[in-house]
């Protein structure tokens, strides 16, 4: 449990640093990609956040991504970035690897993807 908290803390701070150093002017309208696994979307909090985002941004500006645990996480993230082209990316830092070292590497790679596609990450 402590390892998970340490991992989540590190991941959040990596994403915050990436946000701070890679802020660019966003062109066009804002859009939001919300990501969770199948079980995550069954929880009330993700559906509440999704519905609230639709109320604020509009239905055509909010995208729902379901992560399949049997496929490569980073591949799915990049495909979602390409397909939806969001300006903001809301995700749960527990979605990726649960191994502290590989999770840290994965968080750096997500940071680079966000930078590459000019996306502002929002870590839940």
ZAMI-307212 format. One record per residue: residue number from 1; residue in one letter; chain; x, y, z of N, C-alpha, C in turn. Coordinates in steps of 0.02 Angstrom, whole numbers, padded with zeros to 5 digits. Example, Ala and Ser with C-alpha at 12.3 -4.5 7.8 and 13.67 -1.06 7.14 Angstrom:
2
i_aa_ch_n_east_n_north_n_up_ca_east_ca_north_ca_up_c_east_c_north_c_up
1_A_A_00660_-00284_00390_00615_-00225_00390_00660_-00165_00390
2_S_A_00642_-00112_00354_00684_-00053_00357_00645_00002_00394
This chain:
124
i_aa_ch_n_east_n_north_n_up_ca_east_ca_north_ca_up_c_east_c_north_c_up
1_X_A_00041_-00060_00000_00000_00000_00000_00044_00063_00000
2_X_A_00097_00061_00040_00142_00119_00043_00177_00129_-00024
3_X_A_00195_00073_-00057_00228_00078_-00123_00182_00113_-00172
4_X_A_00118_00095_-00170_00070_00126_-00216_00064_00200_-00203
5_X_A_00063_00220_-00140_00058_00291_-00124_00121_00329_-00147
6_X_A_00179_00298_-00138_00241_00330_-00160_00241_00337_-00236
7_X_A_00220_00283_-00270_00217_00284_-00342_00168_00338_-00367
8_X_A_00109_00343_-00336_00060_00393_-00356_00087_00463_-00344
9_X_A_00122_00473_-00288_00152_00537_-00273_00203_00557_-00326
10_X_A_00247_00510_-00344_00299_00524_-00394_00267_00539_-00461
11_X_A_00217_00499_-00480_00184_00509_-00544_00150_00577_-00548
12_X_A_00114_00596_-00495_00081_00660_-00494_00132_00717_-00502
13_X_A_00188_00712_-00468_00238_00766_-00472_00273_00768_-00539
14_X_A_00283_00711_-00570_00311_00709_-00638_00264_00744_-00686
15_X_A_00200_00728_-00681_00150_00759_-00725_00146_00834_-00712
16_X_A_00147_00854_-00650_00145_00926_-00634_00205_00962_-00663
17_X_A_00264_00931_-00657_00324_00962_-00685_00319_00968_-00761
18_X_A_00293_00915_-00792_00285_00917_-00865_00236_00972_-00885
19_X_A_00183_00979_-00847_00135_01032_-00861_00168_01101_-00856
20_X_A_00207_01110_-00803_00239_01174_-00792_00288_01192_-00848
21_X_A_00328_01143_-00869_00380_01156_-00919_00356_01152_-00991
22_X_A_00297_01124_-01003_00277_01115_-01073_00213_01151_-01091
23_X_A_00193_01200_-01052_00132_01237_-01069_00142_01275_-01134
24_X_A_00098_01262_-01180_00099_01299_-01244_00029_01328_-01253
25_X_A_00024_01376_-01295_-00042_01403_-01309_-00082_01351_-01346
26_X_A_-00141_01339_-01321_-00185_01290_-01354_-00224_01325_-01409
27_X_A_-00222_01296_-01467_-00257_01325_-01524_-00326_01292_-01528
28_X_A_-00376_01331_-01544_-00442_01304_-01554_-00478_01292_-01489
29_X_A_-00531_01254_-01493_-00574_01241_-01436_-00543_01190_-01389
30_X_A_-00561_01195_-01327_-00538_01148_-01277_-00579_01083_-01281
31_X_A_-00545_01027_-01269_-00580_00963_-01267_-00546_00920_-01213
32_X_A_-00583_00871_-01189_-00559_00831_-01133_-00566_00757_-01148
33_X_A_-00513_00721_-01137_-00514_00647_-01142_-00510_00620_-01071
34_X_A_-00561_00582_-01051_-00562_00550_-00985_-00549_00476_-00995
35_X_A_-00499_00451_-00960_-00478_00381_-00969_-00488_00342_-00904
36_X_A_-00513_00280_-00912_-00519_00233_-00856_-00527_00164_-00885
37_X_A_-00516_00114_-00844_-00527_00045_-00864_-00601_00028_-00862
38_X_A_-00618_-00033_-00882_-00688_-00054_-00881_-00719_-00048_-00812
39_X_A_-00682_-00070_-00762_-00708_-00068_-00693_-00712_00005_-00669
40_X_A_-00665_00046_-00689_-00666_00116_-00670_-00729_00152_-00693
41_X_A_-00751_00136_-00754_-00811_00168_-00780_-00875_00145_-00746
42_X_A_-00870_00090_-00707_-00928_00067_-00669_-00936_00106_-00604
43_X_A_-00884_00142_-00583_-00887_00181_-00521_-00923_00247_-00534
44_X_A_-00957_00270_-00485_-00998_00330_-00491_-00956_00393_-00503
45_X_A_-00895_00396_-00474_-00856_00458_-00480_-00835_00473_-00552
46_X_A_-00817_00422_-00590_-00797_00435_-00660_-00857_00457_-00701
47_X_A_-00914_00426_-00690_-00974_00446_-00727_-00996_00517_-00707
48_X_A_-00988_00534_-00644_-01005_00602_-00621_-00958_00652_-00654
49_X_A_-00893_00637_-00656_-00845_00682_-00687_-00858_00689_-00762
50_X_A_-00875_00634_-00793_-00890_00634_-00865_-00951_00678_-00878
51_X_A_-01004_00668_-00840_-01065_00707_-00850_-01055_00781_-00834
52_X_A_-01016_00795_-00783_-01001_00866_-00767_-00961_00899_-00823
53_X_A_-00914_00862_-00850_-00874_00889_-00905_-00918_00903_-00967
54_X_A_-00965_00858_-00980_-01011_00869_-01036_-01053_00932_-01024
55_X_A_-01077_00941_-00963_-01116_01001_-00948_-01075_01065_-00959
56_X_A_-01011_01062_-00941_-00968_01121_-00946_-00943_01134_-01017
57_X_A_-00917_01081_-01049_-00885_01089_-01115_-00932_01075_-01173
58_X_A_-00981_01034_-01162_-01025_01012_-01217_-01010_00940_-01235
59_X_A_-01060_00905_-01260_-01054_00834_-01273_-01002_00816_-01326
60_X_A_-00993_00860_-01375_-00945_00845_-01428_-00873_00862_-01410
61_X_A_-00861_00888_-01349_-00794_00907_-01327_-00766_00860_-01273
62_X_A_-00805_00811_-01252_-00783_00765_-01199_-00782_00694_-01227
63_X_A_-00726_00660_-01218_-00718_00593_-01246_-00703_00544_-01190
64_X_A_-00731_00485_-01197_-00723_00432_-01148_-00678_00378_-01178
65_X_A_-00624_00361_-01142_-00579_00308_-01165_-00580_00251_-01114
66_X_A_-00589_00191_-01139_-00589_00132_-01096_-00524_00094_-01109
67_X_A_-00484_00086_-01056_-00420_00053_-01061_-00429_-00022_-01051
68_X_A_-00402_-00061_-01097_-00404_-00134_-01093_-00340_-00157_-01059
69_X_A_-00346_-00191_-01003_-00287_-00212_-00965_-00245_-00265_-01001
70_X_A_-00273_-00296_-01053_-00237_-00348_-01089_-00194_-00320_-01146
71_X_A_-00199_-00255_-01159_-00160_-00224_-01212_-00108_-00176_-01181
72_X_A_-00060_-00157_-01221_-00009_-00111_-01197_-00041_-00044_-01178
73_X_A_-00026_-00023_-01118_-00056_00040_-01093_-00033_00100_-01133
74_X_A_00032_00105_-01144_00058_00164_-01180_00033_00166_-01252
75_X_A_00027_00108_-01283_00000_00106_-01351_-00071_00133_-01353
76_X_A_-00111_00113_-01304_-00180_00137_-01301_-00184_00212_-01288
77_X_A_-00140_00236_-01245_-00139_00308_-01231_-00123_00347_-01294
78_X_A_-00071_00326_-01330_-00052_00362_-01391_-00107_00358_-01444
79_X_A_-00138_00300_-01451_-00193_00293_-01500_-00251_00339_-01481
80_X_A_-00266_00345_-01417_-00320_00390_-01395_-00301_00462_-01410
81_X_A_-00238_00480_-01401_-00216_00548_-01417_-00224_00562_-01491
82_X_A_-00205_00514_-01533_-00211_00523_-01605_-00284_00527_-01627
83_X_A_-00326_00483_-01600_-00395_00479_-01622_-00438_00537_-01598
84_X_A_-00430_00557_-01535_-00474_00608_-01506_-00444_00678_-01509
85_X_A_-00379_00684_-01512_-00344_00748_-01513_-00369_00797_-01459
86_X_A_-00366_00776_-01397_-00391_00819_-01343_-00341_00874_-01325
87_X_A_-00366_00926_-01293_-00321_00977_-01266_-00302_00960_-01194
88_X_A_-00345_00921_-01161_-00333_00901_-01091_-00344_00825_-01085
89_X_A_-00306_00795_-01042_-00307_00722_-01033_-00315_00706_-00959
90_X_A_-00373_00680_-00939_-00388_00662_-00870_-00380_00587_-00862
91_X_A_-00335_00567_-00818_-00324_00496_-00809_-00307_00479_-00737
92_X_A_-00313_00416_-00722_-00297_00390_-00656_-00227_00362_-00657
93_X_A_-00184_00385_-00613_-00114_00363_-00614_-00108_00289_-00595
94_X_A_-00161_00258_-00571_-00159_00187_-00555_-00171_00143_-00616
95_X_A_-00186_00173_-00672_-00201_00134_-00733_-00141_00098_-00761
96_X_A_-00084_00126_-00753_-00023_00098_-00783_00007_00042_-00742
97_X_A_00071_00035_-00748_00108_-00018_-00714_00107_-00008_-00638
98_X_A_00102_-00064_-00601_00103_-00059_-00528_00173_-00070_-00500
99_X_A_00221_-00085_-00544_00290_-00091_-00523_00320_-00021_-00517
100_X_A_00351_-00005_-00461_00375_00064_-00451_00424_00088_-00505
101_X_A_00472_00048_-00524_00521_00070_-00574_00490_00076_-00643
102_X_A_00455_00024_-00666_00426_00028_-00732_00369_00080_-00734
103_X_A_00336_00090_-00677_00284_00141_-00673_00313_00211_-00681
104_X_A_00373_00221_-00652_00406_00286_-00659_00427_00298_-00731
105_X_A_00455_00247_-00763_00473_00252_-00834_00412_00266_-00876
106_X_A_00357_00231_-00861_00295_00241_-00897_00269_00313_-00889
107_X_A_00275_00340_-00829_00252_00408_-00818_00293_00459_-00858
108_X_A_00358_00447_-00865_00399_00490_-00907_00378_00485_-00981
109_X_A_00362_00425_-01002_00341_00416_-01071_00273_00449_-01084
110_X_A_00228_00446_-01036_00164_00481_-01043_00175_00556_-01046
111_X_A_00222_00580_-01005_00240_00651_-01007_00264_00672_-01076
112_X_A_00307_00631_-01106_00331_00646_-01173_00275_00644_-01225
113_X_A_00229_00597_-01217_00172_00595_-01263_00129_00657_-01256
114_X_A_00118_00679_-01195_00079_00740_-01185_00114_00800_-01216
115_X_A_00179_00802_-01209_00217_00856_-01239_00213_00853_-01316
116_X_A_00221_00793_-01342_00220_00783_-01415_00154_00805_-01446
117_X_A_00098_00789_-01413_00032_00804_-01440_00003_00869_-01412
118_X_A_00043_00906_-01372_00021_00969_-01344_-00043_00961_-01302
119_X_A_-00039_00915_-01255_-00096_00898_-01213_-00079_00914_-01141
120_X_A_-00126_00943_-01105_-00116_00958_-01035_-00143_00899_-00994
121_X_A_-00099_00864_-00956_-00122_00807_-00917_-00154_00829_-00852
122_X_A_-00205_00792_-00831_-00238_00802_-00767_-00239_00735_-00732
123_X_A_-00203_00729_-00678_-00197_00665_-00643_-00248_00661_-00587
124_X_A_-00285_00607_-00585_-00336_00595_-00534_-00305_00561_-00475
